[in-house]
Amino acid sequence: MENKIALRPSYWASVSGGKDSLYMLKLILSNPTKYPLDGVVHFELEIDYPFITDVIDYMETECKKHGIKFLRIKPRVKWIDLYNKYGFPTRKVRWCNSKYKLDSLKQLDEILLSNNQYAIHYIGYCADEKKRFEKRKDGTITEIYPLADFDIYELSILEWAKTVPIFNDYYKYNDRCGCMFCPLASRKNLAYLAKFYPSHFETLIKLMAETEKKREIELGRPFAVMQSNPKYNAEYIRNNVLTKYLPKLEEQIKSEV
């Protein structure tokens, strides 16, 4: 932090477009005295769910009403180009975070540094996610957690999100929202993808299968992207999702009508 002594803090809300970040932004905008805000930033990823675009557009509109700067930053390298270089990300090798998403954060830091500023981020962690809080030995603060400040738990936000149309029913069937092509995706996540965005689901399977085939040749043994057991490869996951998890999801949807 020595190099930040001469820099001025700049307060930014980091929003993914998921339930926690939207709830947090509403909380911040309704408490301007408690939470000074210089801007809101969204790291715009090629692999976000399509409904995230609608959420971010709504956030930007709300920020404009409050006279708050809204910044969208894209990684300087495309996801597909990194895929072509490294293959599909795995649970152990998540270049999608280190080499892709975090480049947007670097860009924000560069922008602020050029103005002799450094970022203090508002992060949408809930009161029951304290293990995710930043811990700095020198006692400096670069992250603030408004949801935790108000003792708001993730389950409360989940129940709220189920009623918000802009999320395209995602939280009626899933607890958390990552990227469409996340190697940590659950079968329920994939069933939602197959139901509402089938072309994206098939692209996911295709890209996973390409990487598995290439790795199998390189390693001389079967390989699976999403799990250590090579049995659970892309084709297995596709069949499992389409024959087991998708019918369960469709049955759940039908029961709610």
C-alpha positions as CSV (number, residue, x, y, z in Angstrom):
1,M,0.0,0.0,0.0
2,E,3.0,2.3,0.2
3,N,2.5,3.5,-3.4
4,K,-1.1,4.4,-2.5
5,I,-0.3,6.9,0.2
6,A,-0.3,9.8,-2.3
7,L,-3.3,8.5,-4.1
8,R,-6.9,9.5,-3.4
9,P,-9.6,6.8,-2.8
10,S,-12.3,6.4,-5.3
11,Y,-15.5,4.4,-4.4
12,W,-16.8,2.0,-6.9
13,A,-19.6,-0.6,-6.8
14,S,-18.6,-3.8,-8.7
15,V,-21.7,-5.3,-10.2
16,S,-21.9,-8.6,-12.0
17,G,-25.6,-8.4,-12.8
18,G,-26.5,-11.2,-10.5
19,K,-28.9,-11.0,-7.6
20,D,-26.5,-9.9,-4.9
21,S,-25.0,-7.1,-6.9
22,L,-28.4,-5.7,-8.0
23,Y,-29.7,-5.8,-4.4
24,M,-26.4,-4.2,-3.2
25,L,-26.6,-1.4,-5.8
26,K,-30.2,-0.5,-4.7
27,L,-29.0,-0.4,-1.1
28,I,-26.1,1.9,-1.9
29,L,-28.2,4.3,-4.0
30,S,-30.7,4.5,-1.2
31,N,-28.0,5.3,1.4
32,P,-25.8,7.9,-0.3
33,T,-24.5,9.4,3.0
34,K,-23.3,6.1,4.3
35,Y,-21.9,4.9,1.0
36,P,-20.1,7.6,-1.1
37,L,-20.1,6.4,-4.8
38,D,-17.9,7.7,-7.6
39,G,-19.0,5.1,-10.1
40,V,-20.4,1.7,-10.8
41,V,-18.4,-0.8,-12.9
42,H,-19.4,-4.0,-14.7
43,F,-16.9,-6.3,-16.3
44,E,-18.6,-7.2,-19.5
45,L,-17.9,-10.8,-20.4
46,E,-18.7,-12.7,-23.6
47,I,-19.9,-15.7,-21.6
48,D,-22.5,-13.9,-19.4
49,Y,-26.0,-15.3,-19.5
50,P,-28.0,-13.3,-22.0
51,F,-30.4,-12.0,-19.3
52,I,-27.5,-10.3,-17.6
53,T,-27.4,-7.7,-20.4
54,D,-31.0,-6.7,-19.4
55,V,-30.0,-6.4,-15.7
56,I,-26.9,-4.3,-16.5
57,D,-28.9,-2.0,-18.8
58,Y,-31.4,-1.5,-16.0
59,M,-28.6,-0.8,-13.5
60,E,-27.1,1.8,-15.9
61,T,-30.5,3.5,-16.2
62,E,-30.8,3.7,-12.4
63,C,-27.3,5.1,-12.1
64,K,-28.0,7.8,-14.7
65,K,-31.1,8.9,-12.6
66,H,-28.8,9.4,-9.7
67,G,-26.1,11.1,-11.7
68,I,-23.7,8.2,-11.0
69,K,-21.0,7.2,-13.6
70,F,-21.5,3.7,-15.0
71,L,-18.6,2.0,-16.6
72,R,-18.5,-1.2,-18.7
73,I,-15.1,-2.8,-19.2
74,K,-14.4,-5.7,-21.5
75,P,-11.3,-7.9,-21.2
76,R,-8.7,-7.0,-23.7
77,V,-8.5,-10.6,-24.9
78,K,-11.6,-12.4,-26.1
79,W,-12.7,-15.6,-24.3
80,I,-12.7,-17.6,-27.5
81,D,-9.1,-16.6,-28.3
82,L,-8.0,-17.8,-24.8
83,Y,-10.0,-21.0,-25.4
84,N,-8.2,-21.5,-28.7
85,K,-4.9,-21.2,-26.8
86,Y,-5.6,-23.0,-23.6
87,G,-8.7,-25.2,-24.2
88,F,-11.8,-25.1,-22.1
89,P,-11.1,-24.0,-18.5
90,T,-11.2,-26.8,-15.9
91,R,-11.9,-26.8,-12.1
92,K,-8.2,-26.8,-11.4
93,V,-7.1,-24.5,-14.3
94,R,-9.5,-21.6,-14.3
95,W,-7.8,-19.2,-16.8
96,C,-11.3,-17.7,-17.3
97,N,-10.7,-15.8,-14.1
98,S,-7.0,-15.1,-14.0
99,K,-6.3,-14.4,-17.6
100,Y,-9.8,-13.1,-18.7
101,K,-12.1,-11.6,-16.0
102,L,-9.3,-10.1,-13.9
103,D,-8.0,-8.1,-16.9
104,S,-11.1,-5.9,-16.6
105,L,-10.1,-5.2,-12.9
106,K,-6.6,-4.3,-14.1
107,Q,-8.1,-1.9,-16.6
108,L,-10.1,-0.1,-13.9
109,D,-7.0,0.2,-11.7
110,E,-5.1,1.7,-14.6
111,I,-7.8,4.2,-15.3
112,L,-7.9,5.3,-11.7
113,L,-4.1,5.4,-11.3
114,S,-3.9,7.8,-14.3
115,N,-6.1,10.1,-12.2
116,N,-4.0,9.6,-9.0
117,Q,-6.7,7.4,-7.5
118,Y,-7.1,3.9,-6.2
119,A,-10.3,1.9,-5.9
120,I,-12.3,1.0,-2.8
121,H,-14.8,-1.6,-4.0
122,Y,-18.3,-2.2,-2.8
123,I,-18.7,-6.0,-3.0
124,G,-22.0,-7.9,-2.8
125,Y,-21.0,-10.4,-0.2
126,C,-23.8,-11.2,2.3
127,A,-23.7,-11.5,6.1
128,D,-23.2,-15.3,5.9
129,E,-20.2,-15.0,3.5
130,K,-17.6,-13.6,5.9
131,K,-15.1,-16.2,4.9
132,R,-14.9,-14.4,1.5
133,F,-14.1,-11.0,3.0
134,E,-10.8,-9.5,2.2
135,K,-8.3,-9.7,5.0
136,R,-5.3,-7.4,4.8
137,K,-2.6,-7.7,7.5
138,D,-1.7,-4.0,7.2
139,G,-5.3,-3.1,8.1
140,T,-6.0,-1.1,4.9
141,I,-9.5,-1.3,3.5
142,T,-10.1,-1.7,-0.3
143,E,-13.4,-3.6,0.0
144,I,-16.7,-2.7,1.7
145,Y,-19.6,-5.1,2.1
146,P,-23.0,-3.2,2.3
147,L,-25.1,-6.3,2.4
148,A,-23.2,-7.6,5.5
149,D,-23.4,-4.1,7.0
150,F,-27.2,-4.4,7.0
151,D,-27.0,-8.1,8.2
152,I,-28.6,-9.3,5.0
153,Y,-28.3,-13.0,4.3
154,E,-28.1,-14.7,0.9
155,L,-31.3,-16.7,1.4
156,S,-33.2,-13.4,1.9
157,I,-31.9,-12.0,-1.4
158,L,-32.6,-15.3,-3.2
159,E,-36.2,-15.2,-2.2
160,W,-36.4,-11.6,-3.4
161,A,-34.7,-12.5,-6.7
162,K,-37.3,-15.2,-7.5
163,T,-39.9,-12.5,-7.8
164,V,-37.8,-10.2,-10.1
165,P,-38.8,-10.7,-13.8
166,I,-35.6,-9.2,-15.2
167,F,-33.7,-12.3,-14.0
168,N,-35.7,-14.5,-16.4
169,D,-36.7,-17.0,-13.7
170,Y,-33.0,-18.0,-13.2
171,Y,-33.3,-17.8,-9.4
172,K,-36.4,-19.8,-9.2
173,Y,-34.3,-22.8,-10.1
174,N,-30.7,-21.8,-9.2
175,D,-29.1,-20.4,-6.1
176,R,-26.1,-18.7,-7.7
177,C,-25.2,-17.3,-11.1
178,G,-21.8,-17.7,-12.6
179,C,-20.8,-17.6,-16.3
180,M,-22.6,-19.7,-18.9
181,F,-19.4,-21.7,-19.6
182,C,-18.2,-22.1,-16.0
183,P,-16.3,-25.4,-15.3
184,L,-17.9,-25.3,-11.8
185,A,-21.5,-25.3,-13.2
186,S,-23.9,-27.7,-11.5
187,R,-26.3,-29.9,-13.5
188,K,-29.1,-27.6,-12.4
189,N,-27.3,-24.7,-14.0
190,L,-26.8,-26.6,-17.2
191,A,-30.4,-27.7,-17.3
192,Y,-31.5,-24.0,-17.1
193,L,-29.0,-23.2,-19.9
194,A,-30.4,-26.1,-22.0
195,K,-34.0,-25.0,-21.4
196,F,-33.7,-21.3,-21.9
197,Y,-30.7,-20.9,-24.1
198,P,-30.3,-24.3,-25.9
199,S,-27.9,-23.1,-28.6
200,H,-25.5,-21.8,-25.9
201,F,-25.8,-25.2,-24.2
202,E,-24.9,-27.1,-27.3
203,T,-21.9,-24.7,-27.9
204,L,-20.7,-25.4,-24.3
205,I,-20.8,-29.2,-25.0
206,K,-19.1,-28.8,-28.3
207,L,-16.2,-26.7,-26.8
208,M,-15.8,-29.1,-23.9
209,A,-15.7,-32.1,-26.2
210,E,-13.1,-30.5,-28.4
211,T,-10.8,-29.9,-25.4
212,E,-11.3,-33.4,-24.1
213,K,-10.4,-35.0,-27.4
214,K,-7.3,-32.9,-27.7
215,R,-6.2,-33.6,-24.1
216,E,-6.8,-37.3,-24.6
217,I,-4.4,-37.4,-27.5
218,E,-1.8,-35.4,-25.5
219,L,-2.1,-37.4,-22.3
220,G,-2.7,-40.8,-23.8
221,R,-5.7,-41.4,-21.6
222,P,-9.4,-40.2,-21.3
223,F,-9.9,-36.7,-19.9
224,A,-13.0,-34.8,-18.7
225,V,-13.2,-31.0,-18.3
226,M,-15.7,-30.7,-15.5
227,Q,-14.7,-33.6,-13.2
228,S,-11.6,-35.6,-12.4
229,N,-13.3,-38.9,-13.4
230,P,-13.0,-39.1,-17.2
231,K,-16.2,-41.0,-17.3
232,Y,-18.0,-37.7,-16.8
233,N,-17.0,-36.2,-20.1
234,A,-19.0,-33.7,-22.2
235,E,-21.1,-36.3,-23.9
236,Y,-22.0,-37.9,-20.6
237,I,-22.9,-34.5,-19.1
238,R,-25.0,-33.7,-22.1
239,N,-27.0,-36.9,-21.9
240,N,-27.3,-36.6,-18.1
241,V,-28.6,-33.0,-18.3
242,L,-31.1,-33.7,-21.2
243,T,-32.5,-37.0,-19.9
244,K,-32.5,-36.3,-16.1
245,Y,-32.1,-32.7,-15.1
246,L,-33.9,-30.9,-17.9
247,P,-37.1,-33.1,-17.5
248,K,-37.0,-32.3,-13.7
249,L,-36.8,-28.6,-14.5
250,E,-39.6,-28.7,-17.0
251,E,-41.8,-30.6,-14.6
252,Q,-41.1,-27.9,-11.9
253,I,-42.0,-25.2,-14.4
254,K,-45.2,-27.0,-15.4
255,S,-46.2,-27.3,-11.7
256,E,-45.9,-23.6,-11.2
257,V,-48.3,-22.7,-14.0
